[in-house]
């Protein structure tokens, strides 16, 4: 993450708009420069028949205006810029009397040399405000034709009728599914309550109002006064209907059906089954009809108030996937982002990773699922500051964000037209069940969706992926004569010798059908090893995902072991008695802990512990393993049922929910399970894996091939202001999380395929986002971020290793590295490749080794209980052995693949505790 450009652009809506506001032309540059001046890295400014043309001649070019006297004041402003660019794709508009970072809006630029119009939203402006346009970050020609503005004045002042917790009557109508019961009163539209496992969880609004324009004036139609009917058919479907007439004589009909979902047949082992018959889901199908055309500015499809009259403003957790992930704290707070962007009560649809929202309280959850293509405004406020009801709000309203409503505005600024006698249908699914956290709601969403969505197809398939990543290692600006940068971004990342690039290149060479490409990859890998020198630093890497395959491919294992062991022992000193890392501000950096209620976070602590557990698994040091496991036990207890956060405190607040934190905690739990065999660690890995799922796009957010399985990195902003990362995927963060999922898929015998699909989807999305071959400097590199609506890449171009680390698993190929628990007593095998089968036969262990390297390679065994009396690779050869007596480890140099046979010899003393139970007994 870092150095991103974020756009707040205006999308469209499918219904016709009325009351359109005419734009004001602020500047017509075909008529002159209007006192705009070049301020930095801009030259050759000239007025042409097409507009104001100039050349960007350096880094961070921009032009500035004098005070803009025609700029609308008092309301938000829609600014439209018609521009042509042949520079890069990053644009930014500054506003106000002073140009400071928090007073800017960022947008993606189509730099194809053609005219395009860019719309950005400015907050309310004051007299004397100026504009500054940064059309690019670097060099290139620019032309601007004109700049226009629209005053985005809401149609109403936002006076909302308060909700009512009405009596449901003596003989209410009830619909049940699983633990969910919807109880509807028999006298009025929109008067129902929701119970989950016997607990009252939510109420409907009870006094819904329709907002419409009549004779150019906004009016409200009270639906509580409508003539009401209710009935239940033979199949148990509850149908309610209301009829009313507006002041101009149009007849309105409102109809709802409440339909209980049956049992799900989705074969997803980690998903919870309902405690009683039913899916824990009720479909609510609503239809609105009017017999004359009407312009509507507020159509409440459904408004639900969790906690109304019961648990109130308290909660255990809440989630709006990709936008909010809360503990018992307010939504739209400024702990993660400050200023106008902190308001997330109505987020633009593409920012949601999937269309669901949920509140968990009292050991249960309640939530809503809808169809994104219906394009409602998703209203989420916890606690409720819309109606001030003393509860929470989850609503779905028309119109949605776009041509009629601004993001985070409760009031629309344009109405939409409903045609006469044309039903407007809408469906939403009410969900509920038992659960201490919103993980249960996310599981329910996936279950009702039939599992995770299909994995995206990458153009060119596996062979195309190999060629693309190879181009990154060989032909992009990342590579410089056997050295590699972490990323291509000006001169900010110098090239240096690394150990991961040669390994990744050799794997690609073994998997391409192009002999010429394979030869180039092997030559490039050899040059990289030459630059490292003999017995090189195998820790040196340029990728976000680190796998210990270098010593297994290139030898010199024991020096690597000693370095890892020393670093891990030193790292142990950083943890306090509670097993935590305490956040401390860094010199010259903001205090990222100032908005969190604690001086620690699960992502911060787990990120430091993960390499210690990795070292324990690779070195075989029993003391290190015990110490690391004890720390993890403390962390898992302290952070049980909490939101993942705080893994990126180099630029993001400690409080900020974070997919990297999920990945680190899954990885720690995976390693602990492999070290001990304790199923509690496997359960912990599963639960932490679910915390990250809410930050993965499981529903297509925008038009275009890229979207599914893209990942939102953090639910906040760098330095609380910009870049603003919500709705702007940062796939490298998701790929780190993906790596932990790929490992979990190998460990979880019940749900391995399930986790593997999620991991593969994130990998494939990473490939889709990767710079293509025709982008010569950045070909094969992963963009730091991706603009979903514009389908454009941006930011630093990152090493291919981040995507490639688990490319194999995404295509059913042999992994570049894997770790396996061989025996119940804790022996571990590290292999540059995979293991197809492990068989315990008497005193022998038989392991089907699936190696990918055509040259000799090492495997490493740790935590041995005895020295093998027989070592043989059936189908290949064992060329050398290195036994480490101090820690009972064994390195084997193998050639080929086949069945590795280890016949037990004399027992050796070992003191690795193999379960939580045994640790407690010691």
N, C-alpha and C positions, 0 to 999 in steps of 0.2 A: 504494500500500500504506500501511497504517498504521491504527491505532485499530480493530483487528478483534476480533471475538468468536469464539473457536474452541471447539467442543464436543467432548468425548470421551464419546460416548454409546455405548450397548451395542446392537448389532444382534441379529437373530434368526438361527436356523439351522433347516434343514428337517427334521432328525431329532429324535426324541424325546429328552428329557433325563431322566436318573435322578440320584439322590442330590442332589435340589434342597435348597439350604440355606434354612432359614426366615429371613425378615427380622426384624430387631429394630425395633420402633417407638421411635424416639428422641423424637419429639414429636408428640402429637396436639393440634393447636391448637383443636379444638372443646372441649377440656377446660381451656383456659387458655393464657396467653402463655408459661409455662415460663421466665420470666426473660429472654426475648428483648427487646431494647431497641432503639429507633430511634437510630441513631448519626449519620446524615447525610441531609439532604434528605428526611426522612420525617415525616409528620404524621398526625393522626387515627387513631392505632393503637387497635384495638378487637378484642375477642374476640366472634365471632358463632357461630351454630349451624353455619356452614360452615367456620369456621377463623379464623385471624388475618388481619384486613383492615387495610389502611392505604393512604395516598396518597403517591405519590412527588411531591415538590413542587419539585424542582430537579435539577441535574446531578449524576450519580453518587450516587444514593440507595442506602442499605444499612442492614440491621439485623444485630445481632450477638448471639451466645449467650454464656452462661457456659460453663465447661469441661463437655464432654459426657461424663458418666461411663459411659454405656452404649455409647459408640463402640467398635467392635471394634479391637483392637490387634494389631500384629505382621504382619498381612497387608493386602493391598490391600482397599479397601472400596468396595462398590457402594452409592452414596447415591441414593435416589429421593425426589424432591420433587413433591408434588401441588400445583399452583399454577394460578391464574387471573390473566390479565393483560390490561389494556387500555392498557399503556404501549408501549414499543418492543420490538424483537425480540432485544435483547442481554441475556444473563444470565451471572452469574458466581458461583462459590462459592469463598470463601477458607477455609483450614483451617490448623490448627496453633496453637501458643501465640502466635505473632506473625503478623499479617496483612501479608505482603510479596508483591510481584507474582509471584515464582516459586512461591509456595504458593497457586495458584489454578487452577481449571478453568472453562472458559468453555463456554456452550451457547446454542443458538438457542431463542428463546421464541416460541410461537404466541400472538400478542397479539390473539386474536379474542374475548376475554371468556368463553371456555369453559374448563372444567377439563382440564388435561393433566398427565401424569406425565413428569418429566424424570429421566433416569438419568445420573449422572456417576461416574467412577472416581477415587477418591482413593488416593494412595500409602499405605503403612503408616503408621498414626498412633501417636503416643506419648501417654502419660498426661498429662492436662491440656489436650489439644487443644480448641480452640473452633471454631465455625463462624461464617462471615459470609456472608450472602446479598445479592448485588447483583441485584435482579430486573429492572433496566432501567438505561438510561443517562440517561433523562429522566423527564418527568412522566407520571402516569397512575395509576389505581387498581389495586391488587394484593390478592390473597387467597391464603393458603397453608393447606391443610387439614392436612397431616401431612408428616413426614420419616421415612423408614425407612432402615435400613442392613443390608447383608449382608456377612458375613465371607467373603472370596474365598480360602479356603484351598485350595491345590492338593491333588489326590488323592495325589500321590507326591512324593518328595523330589528327583526329577530326576536319578537315577543312570542314565546313558546308557552302553550298551555301546559300546566304541570300534570304529571301522571297521577292516576288515581288507583289506589289498591282497593278495588271494589269487592263487595260481598258477591261471591259466585253463586249464591242461592242454595236452596235446599236440595234441588235435583239437577246438579250440573251434569254436563256431558263429558265423558272421559275417554281419552285415547291412550293406550299403553303400548310401549315397545321396550322390552328389556327392563332396565331400571327407571325408564323415563315415563312419566305420566303427565299428559296435558289435560287440564281440567278447565272447561269452558262454561261460563255462565250462560243462562238461557234468555237474556233480555237485551243484550247490546252487542254491537260490533266491537271487536278487539278487546274483549274482556275475558282474559284467561290467565291461568297460572301454570307454572311448571314445577313438578316435583321430581326429584331424583333420589332413588333408594329411600323413599319416605321423607326426605328433607325438602322443604319448600325452597327452591333455588331462584325463581324469577317470576315476574309478572309482566304482562303486556302493558302498554301505555295506558289504555283504557279511555283516553279522550283524544283520539287521533283527529287531526284536522287536515283537510285538503286545501292547498293554496292555489288560487287561480286568478287570472287577470280578467276583469270585466270592465269594459269601457275605459281601458287604460289604467285601471286602478287595481291594486292587489287586494283580494278578499280571501277570507278563510271559510271553509265549509265544515261545520261540526259533524263528524261522522257518528258521534254518540247519539245524535238526535234522529238518525235514519231509522226507517221501518225495518225491523229485524226478524229473520226467520232462522230456525235451526232444526236440523234433522240428522238422523244416523241411518245409513242404508244397511242392507242385509249383510254386507261384507265388512261392516264396522267402520266405514268411512264417515267421518263427521263433516257435514256440510253446513256452512253458515252463509247467509245472504243478507245484504242491506240495500235499501233503495232510498234515494233522496233526490231533491230538486234544488238546483242552485238559484240564485236571485234573478237570473235572466231566463229561467224556464227550462234549462236543459235537465234531462233526467239521467241520473247516475245510478249504476248498478255495481255493487261490490260483492264478490263471491270468493269464498275460501273453502278449501277441502283440507282436512287433516287426515293423513294416511299413515298408519303405523308400518314401519319397515319390518320385514320378516328376518329370519336368521340369515346371516351372511355365509356364503359358501366359499369365500376367498381363502385359498390355502396359504396362509401366512403364519407360520408357527409362532413368531414372537408377539403376534397381535392378541390382545386379550379377548376371550369369549365372554358373552353376556352372562350375568349371573342368573337370569331368568329368561324364558323364551322371548325372542325378539332381538333386534339389532341395536337397541338403545338409540333409535333414530325415528323421527316422525317428519314426514314430508308435509310442508305447508304450501299449498298451491293457491295463489291469489290471482284474481282477474278483475280488471277495472274496465267498465264500458260506459260511454256517454253517447246520447243520441244527437248531439250537435258538436261541431268542432270546438275545442276548448284549449286555451293557452294555460298551462299549469306550471307553477314554479316550486310546488312542494307536494310530493306524492309519497306518503309514508307506507312503504311496502310492508315493513314490520319494524316495530320498535320494542325491544325487550329490555327489562330492567332487573338484572340479577341483584339480589339482596334487598329488594324493595320491601320494607317492613320486616325484614328478618336479620340477615347478617350485616346489612347496611353497607358502609363504605369499606369494610374490611375484606380481605381476600388472602388466599395462600399464594396464588400466582395468576397471571393473565397473559394472553398471547394474541397478537395480531401478526401472523407470520411474516418475518422480514421487516417489520416496522416497530413493534413493541414486544418486549419479553420482560415481564415485570414480576417482582415479588410484591410484598404488601407495601406498595409505594404508588404515587400518582403516575398515570400516563401523561404524555406530553410534558414531562418534566425537563428541566434544563441540566440534569446531571451528565448527559451525554452530548447534547447539542444546545447551543444558546441562540437566543433571538427568535425570529419569526419561524425558522425551520423546526423549532422545538414543538410547535403545535402540530400534532399528528392525529387530530380527532377525525379528519376525513382525508385519508391519504389517497393519492392518485393510484389507480388500480394496478398499474404495472409494478409498483413498488412492493405489493404483497406477493410473497413467495407462493402462496396458494390461498384461495378465497375461503377463509375460515377465521373465526374469532372465538375466544373462549375465556371464561372466568372459572377458577377453581377455588372452592371454599368448603369448609365443613366436611372434608373428606370426599367431596364430589366435584364434578365439573358440569357446566352447561355451556353450550356453544351453538353457533350457526355456521352452516356451510351453504354456499350459493354458487351459481354459475357465473364465472367472470364475464362471459360474453353478453350477459344481460346488462352489464355496465351500470349497476347502481352505485350510489355513494355509500361506502361502508363507514358507518359512524361508530366510533369506539372511544369511550371516555370513562376512565376508571380512576377515581370516583366520578360521578356524574356532575359536570359543571355546565351542562346544557340546560337541564330542567331543575337542577339543584334539588334532587329528590332524596338525597341521602343514600343513594345506592350506586349502581353502575349502569352504563348505557351501551347496548349493542344494537345498532339499527342498520337498516338498508332502505335508502331513500332514493327517489328520483327527483330531479335529474342527477346524473353522475357528474364526476369531475370532467370538465372539457369546455365545450362552447357555452355551457349554461351555468356552470358552477366552478369557482376556483378551488384549488386544493386547500383544505383546512378551513373553508368558509362554510358556515352553517346555512347561510342564506344564498340563494341563487341570484345571479345578476341578469339572467335572461330566462324567459319561460320557454317551455317546449310545447309543441302542438300535438294534441291527441285528436285524431280524426274521428268523425262521427261513426258510431256503430262498428268500430274496429277494436275488438278486445285487446287489452294490453295485459298479457299473462306474465307471471313471475313465480318462480319456485325457490324455496329455501328449505333446508333440512335442519331441524332442531335436533341436537345431539346432547347426550348426557350419560353419565355413568359414575362409577366410583373411581376415585383417584386423588392422591394427595397433591399432584402437580398437573400442569397442562400437558405433560407427556401423554397422559391418557387421552386427551382430546386429539392430539396429533396422531396417535395410533388409530383412533376411531376414524379420522379423516382418511388415512391411508387404507384402512380396512374397507370403508364404504366406497372408496375409489377402485377397489379391486386390486390393491397393492400399489407399488410404485409404478409410475408411467413407463412405457416402453423406452429402452435406451435409444438415444438419437443415433441416426446413421451418419457417419462421417464420409464425405465424398472421397471416393478412392479406396475406402475400406482400410484394412490393415496395411496393405502394401503402400497405399497412399500416405498413411500415418508414418510409416517407417521412412519414406522418402522425405516427408515434410520435416520431421525431427532431425534427420541426418543433415538436411540443408542448414538447420539452425546451428548444429555443432560445427559444420565444415565451412559454410559459405556466408553466414551472416557476419555483421560487425562484432558479434560476441566473441568470435575466434580471432586470435592474433598469434600465429606461429607457435602452436602448441600450448598457448595459454588462453584462458577464457575469462570474460567478465561475468559478474553476476547478472548484469542487465545492460542494455544499450540505452543510454539517456545522456546525450552530450558527453562530457568528459568526467562524469560523476562516479563511474565504476571502472577503475583501471583493471586491465587484464593481469592475471597471475597464474602460476601453475596450480592445477587442481587434480584431485584423484578421481572424482566421480565422472568427469567427462570421458576419460579413456574407457572406463567400464561401460558406460552407457553406449558409447560408439561401438565397442566390440559386440555388445548385445545386438545392436542394429545390424552390424555386419553379418552376424550369424542368422539373421531373420529376413534378409532381403534376397530377392531372386535376381537382383541386378549385380552381376559379378564386378563390374567396374565400380559401382558404388561401394560394394563391400571392400574392395581393395583400397579405395580412398579412405574409408572409415578406419580400416586397420592401420593404414599409414598415419592418419591423424592421431589415432590412439597411441601409437608408438612414439610419435613426436611429443605428445603430451607427457608420456612417461619419461622421456629423455629430459624434458624440462623440469620434472619433479626431482630427478636424480635417483641414484640407487637407494633402496630402502626409504623411499620418499614419505612425505607427510600424508598418510592416508586420511587424515582428518580434514585436509583442505578440500573444499568443495565450492561449487557455484550455484547449487540448487537449494530450494527450500526444504526438500525432503532428503534426509540423510539415511542411507542404508549401508551397513558395514560390509559391502561386497569387495572393496578394493584390496584389503589384505588377503581375502580368499582367492582372488584372481591373480594377484601379483606377488604374494608371499610376504616375508618379514612380518609374520603375525605377532610374535611375542613382543617386539618393540612397540607395536601398536597397542597390544594389551596393556603394557606397563604405562603408556601415556594415558590411555582411557582410565585405568585404575587410579592413577595419581590425580587426574582431573576430577573424577567422581568423589574420591575421598576429600578433596579440597571443597567440593560443592556441598558436602554434608555439613560443613561448618556454617553454611549460610542459613540453615533451617533452625528455628528456635525450638523451645521445648514442646510446643504444640505441633511441631512438624510443618510450620508455615514460613513463607517468605514475606517479610514485612516490606511494604512499598516505601521507598525513600526517594524524594525528588532528586533528579540529576542536575549537576551544575549547568547553568545556562538553559535549562529546560523548564517549562511550566510545571507546577505541582499538579500532576494528573490524579492525585488522590483526594483533592480538596472536595470533590462532589460525591464521594463515597462515604458510607456510614462506618466503614472499617478501614484499617490500613493494610488489608490483605484481600486477596481474591483467589478463587479456585484456579483460574487460568494462569495467574502469575506464579502460584506455588507449584502447580502441576508442570508448567513449562520448565522449571528448574529441576524437578524430580525425574522427568522422563529420561534425560541422558544418564542419570545415575542408575536407574533400573536397566537401561540398555547396557550400560557397562557391567552391571552385575550379571546379566544374562550372557554377555560375550566373554567376560574374563573368567567366570566361574568362581569368583571370590565369595565365599560363604558369608563372611563378616559384612561385606558390602551389601549382599542380598538381604541379610537380616535387618540391617539399619535402614535400607531403602523401603523395605516392606513395612517396617514399623511406622515410618513417616507416612507412607501411603494410607495405612489404616487410620491414622489420625486425621488425615485430610478427607478421606471418604466419609468419616463420621461427622466432621465439622461441616462439610459441604453437601451433605445428603439433602436432596430435594431443593437445591438452590439453582439459580440461573447461571449458566456459564458466562464468565466475564473476566476481563482484566488481563488478557494474554498479549496485549499490544501496547504496553505503556511507554513505548518509545515515541508514540504520537497520539494515542487515544486514551481517554480517561479510564482510570482503574474500574470505574463503575460500569462501563459500557458492555452490554451483552455481545458475545464474540464466538464465532464458530471455531476459531483456533483453540479456544478454551475447551470446547467440546472434544476436539481432536486430541488435545494433550491428555485429557482425563481418560478417554477411551484407550489411548496408547498405554498409559500407566497401568490401567486395569488389565489390559491384554498381557502385558509383560508380567504382572504379578500372577496372573492365572497360569502362565507358562512356567514361571518359577516354582509355583506351589501346587498347582492342580486344584486349588480351592474354588469351588463353583460360585462362591460369593463374589469373587472378583469378576467372573464371567457375567454374572447378573449386573454388577456395577458397570461393566463395559457396555452392556446392552442399554441400560438406562441413560448413560451419558451419550451414547450414540443417538438416542431419540432427542436429546436436547439440541443437537446440531441439525436435526432434520427440519426443524421449523425455519431454518435459514437457507434451505435449498429450494429452488424453484421446482415444485412438483406439478405445476400447471403452467401452460404457456402464457407468459406475461405480455407478449407483443407479437405483432406480425413479423415474420422472418424466421430463418432456420435456427437462430441462436436464442435460447431462453430456457428450455427444459434442462434441469440439473445445473444451471448456473447457480452461483452461491453468493449470498450477501455476507460480507466479512464481519462487519460490526454494525450495530444499530445506533449509529451516532456519527460524529464528525471528527476529523483531525483537529486537535486544539479547540474542540467544541464549536468550531465555526466552519472551516472548509479545508479540504473537500468534504462534502456531505455524502456519506457512503450508502445511505438507504436508497435502494433502487438502482445502485451502481455496482454490479457484481465485481468482486475481486477474486478471481478463480484460484489464485495460488493459495489463498487461505483455505478455500474449500478443498483443494487438492491435498493439503496437509491432513485435514479431517478425513478425506477419502483414504489416505494411506492407513489410518487407524481402522477404518471400516474394512479394508481389504484384509488386514490381519485378523480382524474379528471374524470375517467370513470363513477363514480357515479354522478358527477355534470353535465356532458355534455350530455343533453338529446338527442342531435342530433348525437353525435359520441361516445357515451359511449362504445359501443361494439368494436369500432375501437381502442380506447385507451386501453381498457381492453385486447385486443389481444396482443398488444405490451407489456403490463405489464406481462401478463401470459407467454409470450415467454421468457422474461428475467428471470422470476421465474423458469421456467422449465430448462433453461440453467444452472441456479444456482444449481439445483438438479443434473443435469448431471455432473457438475464439482465437486460436493461434494465427499469427500473421502468415498470409499465404506466400507461395513461392514467388509471385510477381512483385512482392515488396522486398526488393533485394537486400537492403540493409538489415531488415528485421525478419526475414523469412525463417519460419520454423521456431520463432520465439513467442512466448506467451505474453499478451498485453497485461499490464498491471490491472487494468479495469476495462469494462465493456459497456458501451451505451446501448441499452436494450432497444429502445424505440427506434433509434437511428441505425441500429445494427452496425456500430462503428467501434473499432478498437482504439485504445488510448493509453497514454502514460508510458513508463519505461517498458522495454521489451525484455522479458525475463528468460533466463536459461531454460532449454528444453527439458532438463532433468526433472523439473517439478511435475510436468505432465507425464514424462516417461517412466517415472518410478514404478507405476502400476499399470502401464500400458498393456503389459502381457496379460494380466488378469482380466482386463477389459475386452480382450479378444480370445480368451481361452488358450493362451500361449504359456510357455514356461516362464515363470517369474525370474527377475534378475537376481532376487535373493529371497530367502524365506527362513524362518525359525520354527523348529518343531520340537515338541516334547515327546521323547521316544518311549519312556518307561514310566510307570506309576511312581517310581521313587525319584523322579526328577531329572533324569539325563536329558540334555538339550542338544539339538543338532542345528548348526548354522551351515547353510549350503548356498552357493551361488547357483540357484535353480530352484527346483521344487521337489517335493516328496509325494509320490503317488499312493504309497501304502506302507504301513508299519505293522509288522507281525511279530508277536512275542511267541517264540517256539522253544519251550523248555528253557535251557540256559542261553539261548541265542536270540538276538534281535535281528530281524531281516527288514531292511529298509529299501524300498524301490526309489532310487535316486534318479531324478530327472534333471540331469545337468545340461546346460545349453552351450557351454564353451567347448570348442573343438580341440583346444589345447589342455594340458594338465591344469587342474585347479585344486584348491584346498577345501576341505570341509573341517569343521571344528566341533568337537564334542566336549561338553562341560558337565559338571556335577555327576561324574561317573562314580558308581558304587564299587566297581572292580576294574582291574586292568584286563582288557580283552586278551584271551589266550589265542584267539584266531581272528584275523582281519582279512576279509576277502571281498573284492568287488566282482561279482559274477557278471560276465558280459563286458568287463573292462579290466582295469589294473589298478592296484594300489602301489604307487611308486615310492612312497616314503611315509614315515610316521614320526611324529614329535610328541612325546608324552611329557606333560607337565606334572611332576610329582607333587609340587607344593600345593597346587589347587586341583589335582586330579582331572586334568584336561588332556585332550588328545587331538592333534592336528593330523589329518590324513591327506596326502597328495594323491588325487585320483586322476585317471585318464579314461574318458568314455563315460557311459552311464550303464546302469543295471541295478542288481540287487547287492547292497552292502550288507555283509554278514558280520556280526560282532558276537563272538562266542565268549561268554563270561569266564573270567579267571578268578584269581583270589580276590576276596572283598578288600576294599580300602576304607579307611575311616573318612567319613564325610559328615558334615553337620549343617546341611541346608534344611531348614524346616519346611516341610512339604504341605502344610495346611495351617489355617488359622487356629484350628483346634490344637495341633501339636505345639504351636508357638505359645498358646496360653498355658499349656501344661508344663512348659520348661521353667 
